Amino acid sequence: MAEIDYGSRLRAGMLIPSGNSVAEPEIRAMLPRDVSMLVTRLALKGSSRPELMQMLEQLEIASRLLADAEVDVIVFHCTAVSTFAPELAGDICRRIRSASGIACFTTADAILAGLAHLKAKRVSLLTPYIDDVHAREIGFLEANGFQVERSANLGIDTNAEMARLTPAAILAWASDRISSRADACLVSCTAIKSAPVIAELERVSGVPVLTSNQSMVWHLLRSNGVGAGVEAYGRLLSSDR
């Protein structure tokens, strides 16, 4: 009989943008075999302010759908929405807990926890976002006590366009945009294929590199007492949890 692990150690639920085709395969690659991820989508394809806020309209309904599957924790996994304003991530989690009765965290929570774990104060921020979204993420980091030490963005609007960026293109773009004064680099966004280039970016820059998907996986495992470091995706995920 074939052996299938259905999440014998941890079953997580994840809410992601409807246009995101990258997060699931990257997260599957990083998760230990005994941790499963069950996914529900919320409508989001573009990056305008109305579209980002519209993603939250069905938050309670989607949270209850994941609760039906009796997941152990729910992750709201969209960087642009969870970093939209300093207080928004907390409000999202309050709404999820109220609707589902299940513990939760957001991508923003995971990024902040990862940077703190690495004792990073100065951060280079690289994103695929349009200018408004990129500026809001700079403001979010600064509001949480981090100094943004050089930043760059690509001006891409939709998740579908972001997914067309190859890892090689991301690596070539990011390699010379990380400040030598930074303690860490954040390659933000759950919808770009950044996981394959984390180790090489760390090699060429000499600083830890965080991505949205990698940070979320690290925080999920760490906050739920799951060990077994993953070696292929940067210093954060391979570090002692």
VORO-696823 format. One line per 8 residues: number of its first residue (from 1); their letters; for each residue y, x, z of N, C-alpha, C. Coordinates in pm, 1 decimal. Each point is the difference from the previous one (the first is absolute). Layout:
NUM) a) Y/X/Z/Y/X/Z/Y/X/Z ~ ...
//
This chain:
1) maeidygs) -119.1/83.6/0.0/119.1/-83.6/0.0/125.2/88.0/0.0 ~ 96.5/-32.8/-87.4/124.3/76.2/-5.6/80.0/-20.3/127.6 ~ 63.5/108.0/47.3/81.6/-8.8/120.7/147.3/-12.6/-38.1 ~ 63.0/-103.1/51.4/142.6/-23.0/-23.1/68.3/-12.5/134.9 ~ 106.3/75.6/18.3/76.7/-12.0/123.8/115.7/-96.1/-24.7 ~ 7.6/-104.0/79.0/100.3/-104.3/-18.0/117.5/13.7/96.5 ~ 13.5/117.7/55.9/107.2/22.9/96.6/-53.7/-5.2/141.3 ~ -108.8/75.0/22.6/-69.0/-6.4/128.9/86.2/52.3/114.3
9) rlragmli) 96.7/84.3/-30.9/86.3/53.9/104.8/136.6/-68.4/4.9 ~ 53.3/-34.8/-115.9/132.0/-62.3/-4.4/14.4/-77.8/-129.7 ~ 48.4/-124.0/11.8/31.7/-80.7/-117.7/149.2/-32.8/5.0 ~ 72.1/53.7/-95.6/144.6/-19.8/-4.9/34.9/-98.2/-110.7 ~ 104.7/-77.1/22.3/56.0/-85.8/-103.5/130.9/57.8/-48.0 ~ 27.0/-12.3/-128.7/120.2/61.1/-55.0/72.6/-98.6/-89.7 ~ 131.1/-10.1/17.5/86.8/-80.1/-85.6/76.0/94.7/-91.1 ~ -17.1/-15.4/-132.2/65.9/90.6/-94.2/73.9/-80.2/-107.4
17) psgnsvae) 92.6/63.3/-70.3/69.5/-67.6/-109.7/-97.6/-39.4/-111.0 ~ 25.4/-114.3/-60.4/-91.8/-50.5/-102.6/-9.8/92.1/-120.4 ~ 105.6/74.7/-30.1/-2.7/88.1/-116.9/-58.0/137.2/25.3 ~ -47.5/27.2/121.0/-47.0/133.5/36.9/-146.3/18.0/-38.9 ~ -25.7/94.3/-90.5/-137.8/30.1/-42.0/-46.6/136.2/48.7 ~ 82.0/68.3/79.9/-27.3/138.1/40.7/-49.2/10.1/144.3 ~ 55.3/-80.8/89.6/-29.3/16.5/142.9/-148.5/-11.0/30.3 ~ -66.8/-99.8/-54.2/-140.5/-21.9/35.8/-90.9/117.7/-35.6
25) peiramlp) 4.1/51.9/-124.5/-87.5/114.7/-28.6/34.3/124.7/80.7 ~ 129.8/25.7/23.7/34.6/117.0/80.4/-50.2/-15.8/142.7 ~ 19.5/-117.0/57.8/-41.3/-21.9/138.7/-151.0/6.1/13.0 ~ -72.7/-56.4/-94.0/-147.3/8.7/3.6/-45.3/144.9/0.0 ~ 68.1/83.6/-77.4/-37.9/141.4/-7.7/20.9/72.1/132.5 ~ 96.4/-44.2/78.6/33.9/68.1/125.1/-75.5/-52.7/121.2 ~ -45.9/-123.7/-3.9/-60.6/-60.4/119.1/-141.6/51.0/24.6 ~ -36.8/21.2/124.7/-139.9/29.1/33.3/-89.3/-117.5/-41.2
33) rdvsmlvt) -127.0/28.7/-16.6/-93.3/-100.6/-50.0/-11.6/-120.5/92.4 ~ 17.3/17.8/130.1/-20.1/-109.5/94.0/127.1/-79.2/29.4 ~ 102.8/19.0/-84.9/124.3/-77.2/10.1/20.3/-75.0/-131.4 ~ 16.3/-132.1/8.2/22.2/-79.4/-121.3/141.7/-53.9/-2.9 ~ 47.8/-30.5/-120.3/133.9/-53.6/-19.5/-9.8/-126.9/-82.9 ~ 40.8/-112.0/58.2/2.0/-129.2/-67.2/144.5/-30.9/-36.5 ~ 24.5/-41.4/-125.3/135.4/-3.7/-54.5/40.7/-140.6/-40.9 ~ 124.2/-36.2/34.0/64.9/-121.1/-49.5/134.5/41.0/-59.4
41) rlalkgss) 38.5/-66.2/-109.2/123.9/34.7/-68.4/113.1/-97.4/31.7 ~ 122.2/54.4/-2.9/122.3/-79.0/10.7/82.5/27.2/-125.3 ~ 66.5/-102.2/-50.9/69.0/11.2/-128.5/110.1/105.0/2.5 ~ -15.2/103.0/-81.3/104.5/101.3/-19.1/-35.6/86.2/-120.3 ~ 87.5/-0.3/-99.4/-18.0/88.1/-115.1/118.1/95.6/-16.2 ~ 122.7/-49.9/22.2/118.7/81.4/-18.5/63.9/41.8/130.9 ~ 117.4/63.0/-8.6/60.8/64.7/116.9/135.8/-55.3/37.7 ~ 41.5/-110.7/-60.8/129.3/-56.4/36.6/-4.9/-53.5/142.6
49) rpelmqml) 117.2/-13.1/62.1/7.2/-51.7/136.0/-66.3/-137.5/12.3 ~ 27.3/-96.1/-89.2/-66.7/-130.3/13.3/-151.8/9.9/-11.5 ~ -50.1/84.3/-90.1/-144.9/13.7/-14.9/-63.1/59.8/125.4 ~ 63.2/101.2/55.1/-54.8/63.0/120.0/-6.6/-99.1/116.4 ~ 107.0/-76.1/18.2/1.2/-96.1/109.6/-94.8/-117.9/-26.0 ~ -20.0/-33.7/-126.3/-92.1/-108.7/-33.5/-142.7/33.7/40.3 ~ -33.3/128.3/5.9/-134.9/40.3/39.7/-35.4/-52.2/139.0 ~ 101.7/-22.6/82.6/-24.9/-42.2/138.0/-13.5/-152.0/14.8
57) eqleiasr) 23.2/-74.1/-105.8/-0.4/-145.9/11.6/-137.3/-55.5/35.0 ~ -105.3/63.4/-47.8/-136.2/-48.1/26.2/-72.3/85.4/104.3 ~ 77.7/69.9/82.3/-58.2/96.2/94.1/-97.4/-66.4/97.1 ~ 38.0/-111.9/58.5/-86.3/-66.7/97.9/-127.0/-52.2/-64.9 ~ 12.5/-59.5/-118.2/-118.1/-53.0/-69.3/-98.4/112.1/-31.3 ~ 50.4/110.7/-53.0/-87.1/112.2/-34.9/-64.1/61.6/123.6 ~ 75.0/5.5/109.1/-54.7/55.8/124.6/-114.3/-85.6/52.2 ~ 15.5/-130.7/-9.7/-107.9/-88.6/46.6/-123.2/11.8/-89.1
65) lladaevd) 19.4/27.8/-128.2/-115.5/21.1/-88.2/-80.3/122.5/44.0 ~ 67.9/106.8/36.4/-70.1/118.2/49.8/-64.4/-27.0/135.1 ~ 65.9/-80.8/82.1/-58.4/-35.4/129.8/-130.4/-77.4/-18.4 ~ -9.8/-77.9/-107.5/-124.3/-72.2/-28.1/-118.2/95.7/-13.2 ~ 27.9/122.4/-48.9/-105.3/100.6/-17.7/-24.8/79.6/127.1 ~ 70.7/-34.6/107.4/-16.9/63.6/131.1/16.5/151.9/-6.0 ~ 107.5/42.1/-67.3/29.5/143.5/-5.2/48.9/46.6/136.8 ~ -9.6/129.5/23.5/40.2/57.8/128.7/149.2/27.5/8.4
73) vivfhcta) 61.9/24.6/-113.7/142.0/34.5/-4.6/52.2/-40.1/-137.1 ~ 128.4/-34.9/-8.1/62.4/-33.6/-126.9/111.3/100.3/-28.1 ~ 2.5/50.1/-122.4/102.3/95.2/-43.1/87.3/-65.5/-105.6 ~ 129.5/-5.7/24.8/94.5/-39.9/-104.7/36.0/126.8/-76.4 ~ -47.4/10.1/-125.6/3.3/128.5/-68.5/90.5/-4.7/-122.5 ~ 128.7/8.8/26.7/100.7/14.6/-105.5/114.8/80.5/57.7 ~ 24.8/116.7/-53.0/102.1/87.4/57.1/139.8/-57.0/-21.1 ~ 29.1/-46.8/-121.2/134.9/-45.3/-30.9/43.0/-117.2/87.8
81) vstfapel) -92.8/-90.6/30.5/33.8/-115.1/84.2/5.2/39.9/147.0 ~ -97.4/77.4/46.5/-4.1/31.3/143.9/109.5/97.7/41.7 ~ 59.6/74.0/-95.4/113.2/87.9/31.7/133.2/-60.9/-43.6 ~ -0.7/-127.2/-36.0/119.6/-66.1/-53.3/116.0/6.5/98.5 ~ -31.5/-15.3/127.9/99.9/9.0/107.3/-70.7/48.6/125.0 ~ 70.6/69.0/90.2/-65.6/59.2/117.0/-79.4/-99.2/83.8 ~ 45.2/-125.2/7.6/-66.1/-97.1/87.3/-105.5/-84.0/-71.1 ~ -12.2/13.4/-132.0/-84.6/-94.3/-73.8/-148.5/18.9/26.7
89) agdicrri) -46.4/125.3/12.9/-142.8/23.8/23.9/-45.9/-69.0/127.6 ~ 81.8/6.8/104.8/-35.7/-66.7/124.6/-9.0/-149.9/-16.0 ~ 92.4/-58.4/-77.1/-2.3/-144.3/-23.6/-122.7/-40.5/-80.2 ~ -37.2/80.5/-98.8/-120.3/-28.5/-79.3/-122.8/-4.7/89.9 ~ -13.2/97.8/87.5/-117.0/3.2/88.3/0.0/-116.5/98.3 ~ 116.8/-35.3/49.1/5.5/-116.5/89.8/-48.4/-126.3/-70.2 ~ 39.4/-17.1/-124.5/-43.0/-117.9/-76.3/-150.0/3.0/-27.4 ~ -52.5/116.8/-32.8/-144.3/11.5/-25.9/-80.5/-29.9/125.4
97) rsasgiac) 41.4/58.4/112.9/-71.9/-24.4/124.9/5.6/-146.8/40.8 ~ 115.5/-61.3/-18.6/14.7/-141.0/36.3/-89.2/-88.6/-85.4 ~ -12.7/31.8/-128.7/-78.9/-82.7/-91.1/-149.3/23.5/13.7 ~ -39.9/121.8/34.6/-141.0/36.8/-5.8/-63.3/30.3/134.3 ~ 81.5/40.6/98.6/-54.1/46.2/126.7/-63.5/136.9/-7.7 ~ 31.7/74.8/-104.3/-64.1/129.8/-24.4/105.4/110.7/2.6 ~ -37.1/115.2/54.0/89.5/115.9/3.7/38.0/41.6/-141.2 ~ 118.1/57.9/-13.6/43.9/38.2/-134.7/95.3/119.0/6.9
105) fttadail) 20.2/62.5/-115.7/106.2/97.9/-17.5/40.6/-0.4/-146.5 ~ 111.0/64.9/-31.7/50.3/5.5/-136.7/-4.2/143.0/-53.4 ~ 21.7/13.3/-129.4/8.9/132.6/-61.0/110.3/82.4/65.5 ~ 112.0/-65.4/28.9/111.1/71.1/64.9/-42.3/55.9/135.1 ~ -73.7/-79.6/78.3/-49.3/48.8/129.1/-85.6/124.7/-17.7 ~ -87.3/-3.7/-101.2/-90.9/112.2/-23.0/75.4/126.0/-40.2 ~ 101.3/-15.5/-85.5/78.4/115.7/-43.4/74.6/62.6/118.0 ~ 63.1/-81.9/80.0/72.1/52.4/116.7/-94.8/70.4/96.1
113) aglahlka) -118.0/-58.6/21.3/-98.1/61.5/89.9/-49.7/132.5/-56.5 ~ -21.9/5.4/-130.8/-46.4/123.9/-61.9/102.5/111.5/9.3 ~ 125.5/-32.7/-28.0/105.7/100.5/11.0/14.4/50.2/143.6 ~ -9.6/-93.1/95.4/9.4/40.8/140.8/-117.4/88.5/39.4 ~ -119.8/-33.6/-49.3/-118.9/79.1/31.3/15.6/143.7/-50.1 ~ 63.2/15.5/-115.1/21.0/132.1/-58.1/124.3/69.5/55.6 ~ 70.3/-70.7/90.8/121.8/52.9/61.7/106.4/33.8/-105.0 ~ 3.8/-80.3/-104.0/97.8/20.0/-106.9/131.6/-66.3/36.3
121) krvslltp) 108.1/70.5/-19.2/134.0/-53.6/21.0/78.5/-9.4/-130.8 ~ -22.7/98.4/-87.6/68.1/3.3/-129.7/-102.1/-34.5/-109.0 ~ 31.0/-101.4/-79.4/-97.1/-55.6/-94.4/57.9/-2.3/-140.7 ~ -76.3/52.0/-95.9/33.4/-21.8/-140.8/-64.2/-131.5/-43.2 ~ 78.4/-87.9/-60.7/-48.0/-131.8/-39.8/-4.3/-10.6/-151.8 ~ -119.1/-24.6/-53.2/-19.3/-17.9/-144.1/-59.3/-138.1/-23.3 ~ 64.0/-78.9/-85.2/-48.6/-135.3/-25.5/7.6/-32.1/-149.0 ~ -77.2/-100.9/-43.5/13.2/-47.1/-137.4/106.3/-108.4/-13.9
129) yiddvhar) 68.3/-37.4/108.8/76.0/-123.3/8.3/130.0/0.8/-79.2 ~ 53.0/-121.9/-19.6/136.4/-14.9/-48.2/95.7/46.4/110.2 ~ 124.3/22.0/-36.7/95.9/62.8/92.0/15.2/-77.7/130.9 ~ 10.4/-133.1/-6.6/22.7/-78.6/121.5/-113.9/15.6/99.3 ~ -123.3/-5.9/-49.2/-116.2/11.1/88.2/-7.8/140.1/58.9 ~ 25.5/100.1/-83.1/-2.0/138.8/47.7/105.0/20.9/108.8 ~ 119.3/-52.6/-21.1/107.2/16.1/99.3/-35.6/-68.6/131.0 ~ -64.0/-115.5/-8.1/-39.1/-69.3/123.1/-104.1/80.0/77.3
137) eigflean) -89.8/68.2/-71.7/-99.9/79.1/71.5/63.6/122.7/65.9 ~ 98.0/58.8/-64.6/74.9/107.8/65.9/64.0/-52.3/128.0 ~ 63.5/-116.3/-8.7/63.1/-59.0/117.2/-100.5/-31.2/109.8 ~ -119.0/-45.2/-38.4/-105.0/-29.7/97.6/-42.2/126.1/74.4 ~ -23.2/107.6/-72.4/-39.9/125.4/64.0/110.3/51.4/92.3 ~ 123.4/-5.2/-46.3/110.7/48.7/81.8/18.0/-86.2/124.9 ~ -18.4/-131.0/-12.8/12.0/-88.8/115.8/-107.0/28.3/104.4 ~ -110.0/61.3/-43.3/-109.0/33.8/91.9/2.8/146.3/42.0
145) gfqversa) 111.6/67.7/-21.8/20.5/132.3/55.2/-39.1/116.3/-88.2 ~ -30.5/-25.8/-126.9/-38.3/108.2/-91.0/117.3/37.5/-89.5 ~ 8.0/127.9/-33.3/100.6/48.5/-93.5/-64.3/13.4/-137.2 ~ 56.2/-66.3/-99.6/-53.9/9.3/-135.4/56.6/125.6/-65.1 ~ -86.4/95.2/-22.9/35.2/132.2/-52.0/-41.1/5.7/-146.1 ~ 86.0/-51.1/-84.1/-21.4/-13.2/-143.7/-87.6/-121.7/-29.4 ~ 39.2/-74.2/-103.3/-78.3/-114.3/-43.8/14.4/-16.8/-150.1 ~ -94.4/-70.9/-59.2/3.2/-28.2/-143.0/-78.1/-127.2/-26.9
153) nlgidtna) 40.2/-71.2/-103.3/-71.6/-121.7/-38.1/-4.8/-12.8/-151.3 ~ -93.3/-80.8/-48.1/-25.5/-11.2/-143.1/61.0/-124.3/-64.1 ~ 46.3/-95.7/79.9/65.0/-117.8/-55.7/-93.9/-100.1/-63.7 ~ -123.8/-7.1/46.9/-99.4/-91.8/-56.9/1.4/-131.1/76.7 ~ -7.5/-111.6/-71.7/16.4/-131.3/61.5/-131.2/-65.8/42.6 ~ -101.7/-2.3/-85.2/-118.2/-80.9/28.8/-120.1/83.3/41.9 ~ -90.4/-65.5/74.2/-125.7/64.5/40.1/-81.3/44.3/-121.1 ~ 0.1/-80.6/-105.8/-77.7/33.7/-118.9/49.6/129.1/-63.3
161) emarltpa) 132.5/14.9/-8.3/57.1/123.7/-54.9/-31.7/118.6/90.3 ~ 6.7/-20.4/129.6/-30.7/108.0/93.8/-143.3/47.7/-16.1 ~ -92.2/-94.1/-22.2/-141.8/34.5/-13.2/-28.3/81.1/-125.9 ~ 89.9/-5.8/-97.4/-21.0/76.8/-123.6/31.1/148.3/18.1 ~ 68.6/35.5/107.1/24.5/142.2/27.7/-132.3/69.0/29.8 ~ -31.2/105.6/-71.9/-123.7/73.3/26.8/20.4/92.9/118.5 ~ -107.3/37.0/69.2/14.3/100.1/106.1/65.1/128.8/-49.7 ~ -34.4/41.0/-122.0/58.8/122.7/-54.8/151.3/-13.3/-15.8
169) ailawasd) 44.9/-116.9/-42.8/143.9/-22.6/-16.1/69.9/-0.7/134.7 ~ -62.2/-58.8/99.7/57.6/-1.5/135.0/10.9/141.6/54.7 ~ -106.0/78.0/-18.8/-0.1/138.0/48.2/109.9/81.6/-67.3 ~ 12.3/-11.4/-131.8/101.2/77.3/-72.4/140.7/-38.7/44.2 ~ 22.7/-129.6/22.7/132.2/-47.0/42.0/33.1/42.5/142.8 ~ -97.1/-11.6/88.9/24.9/21.4/142.5/4.8/147.4/39.4 ~ -66.9/85.9/-73.6/-22.4/138.1/44.3/127.7/76.2/31.8 ~ 106.2/-19.7/-78.3/122.7/76.3/22.8/109.7/-84.1/64.9
177) rissrada) -38.7/-109.6/62.8/99.3/-88.3/63.0/-16.2/-7.8/152.1 ~ -80.5/86.6/57.4/-20.6/2.1/143.9/85.0/112.8/59.0 ~ 85.9/-35.8/91.7/91.3/99.2/58.4/-75.8/103.2/82.2 ~ 41.7/124.5/-11.0/-59.2/106.1/81.2/37.4/-14.6/147.2 ~ 101.6/-83.9/28.9/43.0/-23.0/137.6/-73.8/-116.0/65.7 ~ -79.6/-73.4/-77.0/-67.6/-118.1/53.8/-121.0/38.8/84.0 ~ -27.1/-82.2/101.4/-121.0/15.5/81.3/-118.7/-71.8/-62.2 ~ 28.0/-97.4/-86.0/-105.0/-77.7/-66.0/60.0/-66.7/-122.8
185) clvsctai) -87.2/-42.4/-88.9/42.4/-74.9/-117.8/-69.9/-135.4/1.0 ~ 76.3/-106.0/-23.0/-56.6/-134.2/-13.2/8.5/-42.1/-145.6 ~ -115.9/-15.2/-63.1/-8.4/-56.2/-134.5/-30.7/-148.3/19.9 ~ 102.6/-80.0/-5.4/-9.2/-138.6/44.9/-47.5/-92.6/-111.6 ~ -59.1/-111.1/39.6/-42.0/-111.4/-85.2/-152.4/-9.2/-3.2 ~ -50.0/-121.1/23.6/-144.5/-25.0/-1.3/-54.8/-15.2/-141.5 ~ 88.7/-8.8/-100.2/-42.5/-37.5/-135.2/0.4/116.1/-98.8 ~ 16.3/124.8/48.0/-7.3/115.1/-90.9/-121.6/85.8/33.9
193) ksapviae) -52.5/66.6/-100.8/-125.1/77.1/13.1/29.6/138.9/58.5 ~ 40.5/0.3/125.2/42.6/124.3/64.1/-110.1/69.2/78.8 ~ -104.6/-72.5/38.5/-103.2/60.1/85.2/-63.5/124.9/-60.8 ~ -30.0/1.7/-131.2/-66.0/118.8/-55.0/83.9/127.4/4.5 ~ 131.8/-10.7/20.4/84.3/119.3/-8.6/51.6/46.6/135.9 ~ -42.1/-65.7/108.6/52.3/36.5/132.3/-28.0/146.5/31.6 ~ -124.1/41.3/-13.9/-37.2/137.0/37.6/75.0/103.2/-83.1 ~ 15.6/-25.1/-130.1/69.7/96.3/-85.1/148.9/3.5/32.3
201) lervsgvp) 59.2/-115.1/28.4/140.9/-1.2/40.2/20.9/75.7/130.7 ~ -94.6/-14.4/93.0/9.9/77.5/124.1/-10.0/149.1/-28.3 ~ -84.2/36.9/-94.4/-17.3/142.2/-32.0/127.4/58.2/-59.0 ~ 62.0/-72.1/-95.0/116.2/57.3/-68.1/126.5/-8.9/85.9 ~ 6.6/-97.5/90.1/121.0/-17.9/80.3/-7.6/68.6/135.8 ~ -121.9/16.5/51.2/-17.7/60.6/130.8/26.1/-93.4/116.3 ~ 19.5/-131.1/-26.5/23.3/-96.6/107.7/-100.7/-115.0/-12.0 ~ -25.3/-70.7/110.7/-88.6/-116.7/-7.4/58.4/-106.2/-92.8
209) vltsnqsm) -87.3/-65.6/-73.1/40.6/-107.2/-91.3/-63.9/-130.4/45.4 ~ 83.5/-100.4/20.9/-48.0/-132.9/34.7/19.1/-92.8/-118.7 ~ -94.2/-90.9/-21.0/17.6/-108.6/-95.0/-18.7/-131.3/74.7 ~ 39.5/-108.0/-62.9/-11.4/-130.1/67.7/-144.5/-37.0/27.5 ~ -87.7/16.5/-99.0/-140.0/-37.2/20.0/-70.0/92.5/98.9 ~ 26.0/128.5/-10.8/-60.8/96.7/92.7/46.2/-23.1/143.4 ~ 130.4/-23.1/17.4/52.8/-24.1/134.9/-61.3/-125.2/60.9 ~ -14.5/-104.6/-81.2/-59.0/-124.7/49.8/-143.2/21.8/45.4
217) vwhllrsn) -79.5/70.4/-80.5/-139.0/26.3/37.7/-6.1/81.6/127.9 ~ 82.4/104.2/9.8/2.0/82.7/122.0/31.6/-85.2/121.5 ~ 103.2/-83.0/-8.9/40.9/-81.8/114.7/-105.5/-105.1/33.1 ~ -61.6/-56.5/-100.9/-106.9/-97.5/22.6/-114.5/62.9/78.9 ~ -45.4/115.8/-43.0/-111.6/66.1/67.7/40.1/45.4/139.5 ~ 117.1/61.3/10.1/44.8/53.2/129.3/20.6/-111.0/102.4 ~ 63.4/-108.3/-40.0/32.4/-106.2/94.9/-121.0/-83.6/37.9 ~ -110.1/18.0/-73.1/-122.4/-73.8/32.3/-113.4/92.2/46.7
225) gvgagvea) 34.6/123.5/33.8/-97.2/90.6/59.6/-111.0/44.8/-92.0 ~ 27.7/2.6/-129.7/-101.3/43.2/-97.2/24.4/146.8/-33.6 ~ -102.2/82.1/16.6/12.7/142.8/-26.7/-39.2/36.6/-141.4 ~ -58.3/117.7/-16.1/-46.7/51.7/-129.6/117.0/25.6/-93.8 ~ 63.8/116.8/16.0/112.4/36.9/-84.0/-37.9/9.4/-146.8 ~ 93.4/-38.4/-85.4/-19.5/5.4/-145.1/74.3/121.6/-51.7 ~ -68.5/88.5/-70.4/56.7/131.6/-31.9/76.1/6.6/-131.5 ~ -17.8/-95.8/-90.0/52.0/15.6/-135.7/142.4/-51.1/-19.0
233) ygrllssd) 58.7/-60.2/104.5/125.6/-71.0/-21.0/111.6/43.7/94.6 ~ 11.5/129.1/19.7/113.7/52.6/70.7/-20.5/23.1/148.1 ~ 99.0/69.0/58.8/-9.5/42.9/139.5/-3.5/-118.2/95.5 ~ 75.9/-104.6/-29.1/4.6/-113.4/93.4/-136.9/-62.6/16.5 ~ -66.6/-30.0/-108.6/-127.4/-71.9/8.2/-112.6/89.4/49.5 ~ 14.1/130.1/-15.2/-103.7/90.6/49.7/27.1/45.6/143.0 ~ 116.5/-39.4/54.8/35.7/47.6/133.0/-79.2/-73.5/107.9 ~ -2.6/58.1/117.9/-68.5/-61.1/113.2/70.0/-128.5/38.9
241) r) -76.2/-108.8/-0.7/57.2/-127.6/37.3/-18.7/-28.3/146.4
//
